[in-house]
Amino acid sequence: MKLFFYFGVIVVMFSCSSYDYQPSAYVKMADEITAKTAQKLRGEKGLILVGTGGQMMDDIQMLMMGFHFYKEVDIGTARQLVVDSVEEYLSAINVNKEVRPYLHNFPFTAQNVQLVIYFYKPDRSKVPSGKIKIAAAEEGKVVYYIDCPKEHTLKSIYEETYEDAWKVVNSKQ
């Protein structure tokens, strides 16, 4: 019984101790760029930011954003949203002169950002089976997924390089 008491005291001590983590200047800059980009994408595209992240141990190697989008889409529309969003993010990063010294490489490219869009019906319910559930840009590729409820998994239905997706989107404009 005493063992549980001492264990409980130790857990409380560690959980109550103050953790004074102060993010570095470049992490704050990256967060600000991400927030401003997300706000712009919400206003222009209807994308709702649900998550952020990155790789920023010694410098900024990668930045990430995840969104919800409340419309059913086909591959063409998903591709347009992904490419437009990645390009907006890259532009915001690359034009910011203050963050440049902290970028692992300049200019940042599609290899340096990850962007994921989760699709839902307008009433915020799940899209039906066979409809695109997720579109993701990562490591220079864009991948489109559908839900497979019987297998309790997602299935990739199409994959292309980011460069090819960009070409398709920009050939339409």
Buried (B, 14 or more C-beta within 10 A) or exposed (E): EEEEEEEEEEEEEEEEEEEEEEEEEBBEBBBBBBEEBBEBBEEEBEBBBEEBEBBBEEEBBBBBBBBBBBEBBEBEBBBBBBBBBBBBBBEBBBEBEEBBEBBEEEEBBBBBBBBBBBBBEEEEEEBEEEBBBBBBBBEEBBBBBBBEEEEEEEEEEBEBEBEEBBEBBEEEE
